[in-house]
């Protein structure tokens, strides 16, 4: 029985991730979500450059969406379970994204390479009761961190369960519809 339940959870999780990826790979939907989160009013979908690594799999993980807009690089993920390891996962993803964006020869140049500023957002819709929004930091995983960390990465998680972040849902109807749809799989 436990094996059956485990398979169901994996299938549901995979299905939700696939639906999220497909739905927001559409530039119009992605721009709507971006505008709702950032309080912007971009209308030109061509300003979005989707750079998701289609074959980026590390230890069986794949990033959902990566895109550049206005010299910023955004990684959006959907999670149906709480995962405090998202900062570490995003560190691996962002490294892969930067590798793809940067000419390796230029790394040895005396000229500073300019790279898009990274931003990490997770959309959570799991069963565990969570706040509307919270931040996880890479430094929380350091075994012996003292003082200010030399490397930090912050991941903002937005709860998209019913009754959470209602203003965001009103501003991005496609996210609201997605959240309602996948809530049936909890």
C-alpha positions in Angstrom: 0.0 0.0 0.0 2.8 2.4 0.9 4.4 1.8 -2.4 1.2 2.6 -4.2 0.8 5.9 -2.3 4.4 6.8 -3.0 3.9 6.2 -6.8 0.7 8.4 -6.6 2.5 11.3 -5.0 5.3 11.1 -7.6 2.8 11.0 -10.4 0.8 13.9 -9.0 4.0 15.9 -8.4 5.4 15.2 -11.9 2.0 16.0 -13.5 1.7 19.3 -11.6 5.3 20.3 -12.6 4.6 19.4 -16.2 1.3 21.4 -16.3 3.1 24.4 -14.6 5.9 24.2 -17.1 3.7 23.9 -20.1 1.2 26.6 -19.0 3.9 29.2 -18.2 6.1 28.4 -21.1 3.6 30.4 -23.0 5.0 33.9 -23.2 1.6 35.6 -22.6 0.9 33.6 -19.5 4.5 34.0 -18.2 4.4 37.8 -18.8 1.1 37.9 -16.9 2.6 36.1 -14.0 5.8 38.2 -14.0 3.7 41.4 -14.1 1.5 40.3 -11.2 4.5 39.4 -9.0 6.5 42.5 -9.8 3.8 45.1 -10.1 4.8 45.9 -13.6 2.8 46.3 -16.8 4.9 44.9 -19.6 2.8 44.1 -22.7 5.5 43.1 -25.2 6.0 39.4 -24.9 9.1 39.6 -27.0 10.8 41.3 -24.1 10.9 37.8 -22.4 13.7 35.5 -23.4 13.0 32.0 -22.1 16.2 30.3 -21.3 15.0 27.2 -19.4 17.5 24.4 -19.6 15.5 21.7 -21.3 18.2 19.0 -20.6 19.3 20.4 -17.3 19.0 17.5 -14.9 21.1 17.3 -11.8 20.4 14.3 -9.5 17.1 13.8 -11.2 15.9 17.4 -10.8 14.9 19.7 -13.6 14.2 23.4 -13.4 10.7 24.5 -14.4 11.2 27.9 -16.0 14.0 30.3 -16.5 13.7 33.6 -18.3 15.4 36.9 -18.8 13.6 40.2 -18.8 15.0 43.7 -18.3 18.6 42.4 -17.6 17.2 40.1 -14.8 17.3 36.3 -14.8 14.3 34.6 -13.1 14.0 31.0 -12.1 10.4 29.9 -11.3 9.7 26.6 -9.8 6.5 24.8 -8.7 6.6 22.7 -5.6 3.8 20.6 -4.1 5.9 19.8 -1.0 7.9 22.0 1.3 11.6 21.8 0.3 14.2 23.7 2.4 16.8 22.7 -0.2 15.6 25.0 -2.9 18.4 27.5 -2.4 21.0 24.7 -3.0 19.1 23.4 -6.0 18.8 26.9 -7.4 22.5 27.5 -7.0 23.1 24.5 -9.2 20.5 25.7 -11.7 21.8 29.2 -11.9 25.3 28.0 -12.4 24.1 26.0 -15.4 22.2 29.0 -16.7 25.3 31.3 -16.4 27.5 28.7 -18.1 25.1 28.7 -21.0 25.0 32.5 -21.2 28.7 33.2 -20.9 31.4 32.7 -23.4 34.0 30.6 -21.7 36.9 32.4 -23.3 35.7 35.7 -21.9 36.0 34.4 -18.3 39.8 34.9 -18.6 39.5 38.4 -20.0 40.5 41.5 -18.0 37.0 43.0 -18.8 34.3 42.4 -16.3 31.5 40.2 -17.7 28.1 41.6 -17.0 25.5 38.9 -16.2 21.7 39.2 -15.5 20.9 39.6 -11.8 19.2 36.3 -10.5 15.9 36.0 -8.8 14.4 32.8 -7.5 10.7 32.2 -6.9 8.9 29.0 -5.9 5.2 28.5 -6.2 4.0 26.2 -3.4 0.7 24.3 -3.2 1.3 21.5 -0.8 -0.7 20.1 2.0 1.5 21.4 4.8 0.1 24.6 6.3 2.5 27.5 5.3 2.5 31.3 5.4 1.5 33.3 2.3 5.2 34.0 1.5 8.6 33.1 3.0 12.3 33.1 2.2 14.8 30.3 2.4 18.5 31.1 2.3 21.4 29.0 1.2 23.4 29.9 4.3 20.8 28.0 6.4 22.4 24.8 5.0 26.0 25.8 6.0 27.3 23.5 8.7 29.6 26.0 10.5 28.5 29.4 9.3 29.9 32.3 11.4 29.3 35.9 10.6 28.1 37.1 7.2 28.2 34.3 4.6 30.5 34.7 1.6 27.9 33.2 -0.6 24.2 33.7 -0.2 21.2 32.8 -2.3 17.6 33.7 -1.3 14.5 31.9 -2.6 11.1 33.5 -2.1 8.3 31.0 -1.9 4.7 32.1 -2.7 1.9 30.0 -1.3 -0.7 29.5 -4.1 -3.1 27.4 -2.1 -6.7 28.5 -1.7 -7.0 31.6 0.5 -3.4 32.6 0.1 -2.0 35.6 -1.9 -5.5 36.5 -3.2 -4.3 39.8 -4.7 -1.7 38.0 -6.7 -4.3 35.5 -7.9 -6.6 38.4 -8.9 -3.8 40.0 -10.9 -2.9 36.7 -12.7 -6.0 34.8 -13.5 -4.0 32.0 -15.2 -2.1 31.3 -11.9 -5.4 31.3 -10.0 -6.9 28.8 -12.5 -3.8 26.6 -12.3 -3.9 26.7 -8.5 -7.6 25.7 -8.5 -6.9 22.9 -11.0 -4.0 21.3 -9.2 -5.6 21.6 -5.8 -7.8 18.6 -6.9 -4.6 16.5 -6.9 -3.7 17.2 -3.2 
